[in-house]
């Protein structure tokens, strides 16, 4: 899969939608943009949702890890790292990578990339 883009199947897209739905549900008033960053593997999950607020302020909350674990299990990778940027309109961009892989060669990329946009 090296060097190729892959469109997610409906099951994966549904899981990304569930992650994206957490962003407005947990958002503080007045947010303008948010980035959910998270990782999951067999033993653990972690992450945060960082919100941009007016006047240069920020806020951080923690996502529900069940959705990260579900994405990890659905992909079948050794580990998954997700970055999902969203705005109040509901639009989001998500990138998931197999967090347990190493670059083929320095500067040559990684084994698997999943890029979804809504």
C-alpha positions in Angstrom: 0.0 0.0 0.0 3.0 2.2 0.1 2.5 5.5 -1.6 -1.2 5.0 -2.4 -4.3 6.6 -1.0 -7.1 4.4 0.2 -10.8 5.3 0.5 -12.3 3.9 3.7 -15.2 1.4 3.6 -18.6 2.4 5.1 -17.8 0.7 8.4 -14.6 2.8 8.8 -16.3 5.9 7.6 -19.0 5.3 10.2 -16.4 5.0 13.0 -14.8 8.2 11.9 -18.2 9.9 11.9 -18.7 8.7 15.5 -15.3 10.2 16.5 -16.2 13.5 14.7 -19.6 13.6 16.5 -17.7 13.8 19.8 -16.2 17.2 18.8 -19.3 19.3 18.9 -20.8 17.3 21.8 -17.9 18.0 24.1 -17.2 21.6 22.8 -17.0 24.7 24.9 -19.2 27.7 23.8 -17.7 29.8 21.0 -15.3 27.2 19.5 -14.1 27.9 16.0 -12.0 24.8 15.2 -10.9 21.6 16.9 -8.4 18.8 16.4 -9.0 15.4 17.9 -5.7 13.5 18.2 -5.7 9.9 19.5 -4.0 6.5 19.5 -5.2 3.0 20.3 -3.6 -0.4 20.4 -4.5 -3.6 22.2 -3.4 -2.5 25.7 -4.5 1.1 25.7 -5.9 4.3 24.1 -5.3 8.0 24.7 -5.9 11.3 23.1 -7.4 14.8 23.4 -9.6 17.2 21.6 -8.1 20.7 21.4 -10.4 23.5 20.7 -9.6 27.0 19.4 -11.6 29.7 21.0 -12.0 33.5 20.4 -9.2 35.8 21.5 -6.5 33.1 21.0 -7.8 31.0 23.9 -7.8 27.2 23.8 -9.5 24.4 25.7 -8.8 20.7 25.9 -11.1 17.8 26.7 -10.7 14.0 26.4 -12.5 11.9 23.9 -14.5 8.7 24.6 -11.9 6.0 24.0 -14.4 3.4 23.0 -14.6 4.9 19.5 -10.8 4.8 19.2 -10.8 1.2 20.2 -13.5 0.4 17.8 -11.5 2.0 14.9 -8.4 0.1 16.0 -10.3 -3.2 15.9 -12.0 -2.5 12.6 -8.7 -1.6 10.8 -6.9 -4.7 12.2 -3.6 -2.8 12.5 -1.1 -3.2 15.3 -1.9 0.3 16.5 -3.8 3.3 15.0 -3.1 7.0 15.3 -5.9 9.4 14.3 -5.9 13.1 13.7 -9.3 14.6 13.0 -9.8 18.3 12.4 -13.4 19.7 12.6 -15.3 22.9 12.6 -18.7 23.9 14.0 -20.4 23.3 10.6 -19.9 19.5 11.1 -17.2 19.3 8.3 -14.2 17.3 9.2 -10.9 15.9 7.8 -9.5 12.7 9.2 -6.2 10.9 8.8 -5.5 7.5 10.3 -2.1 5.8 10.2 -0.8 2.5 11.4 1.1 3.8 14.3 3.1 0.7 14.7 4.9 0.8 11.4 8.3 2.2 10.6 9.2 4.3 7.6 10.4 2.2 4.6 13.3 4.6 4.3 13.9 8.0 5.8 11.6 10.4 3.9 9.9 7.6 1.9 6.6 7.4 3.8 4.7 4.7 5.7 3.0 1.4 5.0 -0.7 2.5 5.3 -2.6 5.7 5.2 -6.3 6.2 5.4 -7.6 9.7 4.5 -11.3 10.5 4.8 -13.1 13.8 4.2 -16.7 14.8 4.7 
